[in-house]
Amino acid sequence: MLLLALDTATPAVTVALHDGRDAVAHSTVVDARRHGELLLPAVDRVLTRAGAVVGDLTGIVVGVGPGPYTGLRVGLVTAASLGDALGVPVHGLCTLDGLAYAARDGGLTGPFTVATDARRKEVYWARYDDAGARVTEPAVDRPADIAAQVAGAPAVGAGAALYPEVFPDVRPPAHQDAAALAALAAGKLARGEEFPPALPLYLRRPDAQVPAGYKQVLPK
């Protein structure tokens, strides 16, 4: 097994290779504006570090979000293209689940919340139980509107750190690491579990839309 994991649903452009036992190489760069520019060089970098080539890959793992439209689609389109070109399966995983896995692996105990920055003064978030299993569907909300639901438990993610009045107990990690996403996927594959489809989890409409009252200029 050699899984390539990647995620661009957050400001972190993160890529990792996993051999079924451990991550053999990984790269993470936090830059919210250069997902398209940074992703493929990161893929090449981790393959080189591991002494592997794309033909060695047995599967692709991609974070499906939730995340902003532009950044999220970079990872998903890249994963789909690689999977199609190589004839290997593409497995989708919730980005928040990757952060939750990393938090649990880092020693976090008890129920907790994962929250990433959704911009517009909102967060993408979900709650997890003391075993690290997600107990709510991913959602996007203003932090003040979910204060009662997340009170009394620690939180992880850069989104939580932006709103200390709602998330006073913020723990690492702040950003996604594809090594955790890959480890989560490797475990699911070993147990024969199903994956969600590798489709984008936007949760809201894209910022770019056709203006209201748009008039066609060219003749029919």
N, C-alpha and C positions, 0 to 999 in steps of 0.2 A: 504494500500500500504506500502510495505517495500522494497525499492530498495537498492541493494548493488552496489556501484560504485567503480571501481578500474582503475588505469592507471599506466602503467610502460613504457610508450613511451619516457620518459625523465629521468634524474637522480633521480627524485622524485618517490619513491614507495608510492603511496597514495591510501587510501581506506576510504570510507564513507558509512554510512547508512542514508537513507532519507525516512521519513514517508509520503511524499506527501505534507507536509507543511514546513518542515525544516529538516536540517541535525541533527540527534539525536546522532551521534558519528562519529568521523573521526580520522585518523592517517596518518601522512606524515613523511617519513624519506628520506632524500636526500643522496643517495649512489648509484653511477652509476655502481658499480660492483657486487651488491648483490641482484638483483631483485628477483631471484629465492629463495634465502634464506629468504628474508624479507617479501614476499607478504603474504603467508598463515598465518604466525603469526600475521600480521597486520589485516587480516580478522577476525581471532579469537579474537583479541583484541577489535575491534570495536563492534563485536557481544556481547562480555562480558560487555562492557561499557553500551550498550543499553539494557542489560537484555534480549537479543534475542538469538535464535538458528537458524541454517541454514534453518530449516524447516519453519521458519516464512517468508522467503524471497518470494516476489511475482515477482521479476525480477532482472536481472543483467544489469548493465551499464558498458561498457568498452571503454576506449580510444583506438582508432584504429590507432593513430599516426597522422602525420608522425613521425617516430622515427627509431633508429638503430635496426637492425634485431634481435639481441639477446635479448635485454631488452623488446622490443615490444611484442615478441611472448610469453613471460612469462605471461603477463596479459591476452592476448587473449586466450591462451590455458587454463588458469585457469578459465576464464569466461565461455568458451565453456563447460568445464568439469562440472562446477557447474550447469550451466543451464541444461545440459543433465541429470545429476544425480537427480536434483530436479524437472525437468519437468516444468521449468519456462522460459520465453523468455529472450533472450540476445540481448541487444540494443547497437549498435555501435555508437560512437560519435567521431568526429575529436578532437584530443587532443588540437589543437590550439583554437578551439571553446570554450573549457573549460576555457582556460586562458583568452580569450576575455570576457567571461561571468563574470569571477571573476574581471577583470579590470573594467568593466562597473558597476558591483555591488559595487565596491570600490570607485566609484565616477568619473571615467575617462569619459570625454566628448569629443565629436568631433571625426573625423576619426582617426584611429590609426593602427599600425602594430603589429602583434604578431610574435616573432622570437625565436625559440629554437635552441640549439646547435646541429648541425648535424655532428660535428667533421670535419676533413679534411679541416679546414678553411672555412666551409660552414654553412649556417643556413637553417632550415626549417621555412617557413614563409608564411603569408597570410595577406592581408589588410582587414580592417573592416570599415564600414561606421559609421556615428554619432549615429546610433541606435544600433550598436554592431553586425550588420549582416555582414557575410563574403561576400566580393565582388570580391575576386579572388580565384582561386583554390589553394590548398596547393602546395608549390613548394620547391625545394632545390637549392640553388645558393650560389655563393660567394657574400658576402656583397657588395663589390665594384661594382659588376655587376648589383645590384638592387638599387644603391644609388639614382638615379633619381626618381625611382618609390615610394620610401618611404620618400623622402625628405619633410620636413615641417610638419610632423606629429609625435606625440610621439610614442614610442614603448614599449611593455611589453615583458617579457621573458628573461631568462638567456642568450639566444643566442644574443639578442640585446645588453646586457651589455658587451659582449666580444668585440664589435666593435664600440666604441664611435665615431669614425670618420665618421661612416655611420648613427649611431643611437645616436645622441647627447642628446636626451631627453628621457631617459628611466624611465618608471613608474612601480610600482608594479602591479601584482605579478611577482616574478622572476620564481617561480616554480608552477607546476600544483598542485591543491588541489582537491581531488575527491569530496569534498563537493560541489564545484561549478559545477563540471560535473554532479553530481546527481541532483542538482537544475535545471540545464538546461534540463536534461532528464525528470524530473517530470513535468516541464512546457510543454514540447512537448507532453507528454502522456496526460495531461489534455486537450490540444487543439486538440488531435487526429491526430497529425502530424506523418509523417513517419520518420523512422530512416535509416541512411545508413547501409549497411550490416556490421556485426561484422567481417570484414576481414582486414588484415593488410595493412596499407598504407605506404609502404616502400619508394617509389619514386626513389630508386636506388637498384642496385644489392648488395647482401651480400658480406662482405669482404672475407669470406671463400669460395673458389671455387676450383674445381678440376684442378690441374695443367695442362697446355697445354702439349700435347704430352704424356699424361698419358698412360702407358702400363700395360696391365693385367698380373698379376704374376701367378695366379692360372690357371691350364689347363682347357680348355673348356670341 
